[in-house]
Amino acid sequence: MQTPQADSLLLDVPAAASFLGITPWQIRGLVYSQEIPRVMVGRKIYFRRATLARWADRAEGKHKI
């Protein structure tokens, strides 16, 4: 597996998990439950960096105490 460059537009599942600080299985769970937008290229799942950041901001807003 190649290491994604810091400026890559699309991140694969492991890179997206690393970006968000969660596990790849948690990413797959979010995809399965349709909580996080994704880009499909064939059978491969990718995520836009900006979309992940927006999703994290919204998730943080839901869980503020």
C-alpha positions in Angstrom: 0.0 0.0 0.0 1.3 3.4 -0.9 1.3 6.2 1.7 -1.1 9.0 0.6 0.4 12.4 0.0 -0.6 15.2 2.3 -2.3 17.0 -0.6 -4.2 14.1 -2.0 -7.8 15.0 -2.9 -9.2 11.5 -2.2 -8.3 9.3 0.7 -8.8 5.6 0.9 -10.3 3.9 4.0 -7.1 3.5 6.0 -6.0 7.1 5.2 -9.5 8.5 6.1 -9.4 6.6 9.4 -6.0 8.0 10.2 -7.2 11.5 9.2 -10.2 11.3 11.6 -8.3 9.4 14.3 -10.6 6.3 14.2 -10.2 2.8 13.0 -10.9 1.6 9.4 -13.7 -0.6 10.7 -15.4 2.5 12.2 -15.1 4.2 8.8 -16.7 1.2 7.2 -19.5 1.3 9.8 -20.1 4.9 9.0 -20.3 4.1 5.3 -22.6 1.2 5.9 -25.0 3.3 8.0 -24.8 6.1 5.3 -23.6 8.6 7.9 -20.5 9.7 5.9 -20.4 10.6 2.2 -18.1 8.7 0.0 -16.8 8.4 -3.6 -17.0 5.0 -5.2 -14.4 4.1 -7.9 -15.4 0.7 -9.0 -15.5 -1.3 -5.7 -13.1 1.0 -4.0 -14.2 3.5 -1.4 -12.6 7.0 -1.2 -13.4 10.1 0.8 -12.7 13.8 0.0 -10.6 15.4 2.7 -12.9 18.5 2.9 -16.0 16.2 3.3 -14.4 14.4 6.2 -13.5 17.6 7.9 -17.1 18.9 7.5 -18.5 15.6 8.7 -16.3 15.8 11.9 -17.5 19.4 12.5 -21.1 18.3 12.3 -20.5 15.2 14.5 -18.8 17.4 17.1 -21.8 19.8 17.1 -24.2 16.9 17.8 -22.3 15.7 20.8 -21.4 18.9 22.7 -22.3 18.8 26.3 
